[in-house]
Amino acid sequence: MRIMGLDVGTKTIGVALSDPLGWTAQGLTTIRRRSLAADLAALKELVRRYGVEELVVGLPRNMNGSLGPQAEAVRAFARRLQAEVGLPVHFFDERLTTVAAGRVLLEADLSRRRRRQVIDQVAATYILQGYLDRLGQNGV
């Protein structure tokens, strides 16, 4: 079962995809946000092309666990996406995923420009892999 992970930001959407068995996550692409309709169309095409059956969206929580304005914007986007693609959408706490992604990219000695190009994709990979690991721990 293919699962797609998303790191939804105001300027970009990082996209990751699981392997067909749902064990590992790999970065797929970064979508530059243009409009809601264009963003949804791009994601719908990726869902169709890769046979995605579920979506996992990173939910940006404050460090104390509360939800702020960005979390509400992400939830609204996820509702629209679910209505558009007709697939289950799950949320996964994304606290510090972008920080972790940035550290990995620094350690890989990528240029600043290249890091900016892939950081959202790597963050989406962290979100999806965390979700997959949680599924595995629950025996699902």
Order of alpha helices (4+ residues) and beta strands (2+ residues): beta-beta-beta-alpha-beta-alpha-beta-alpha-alpha
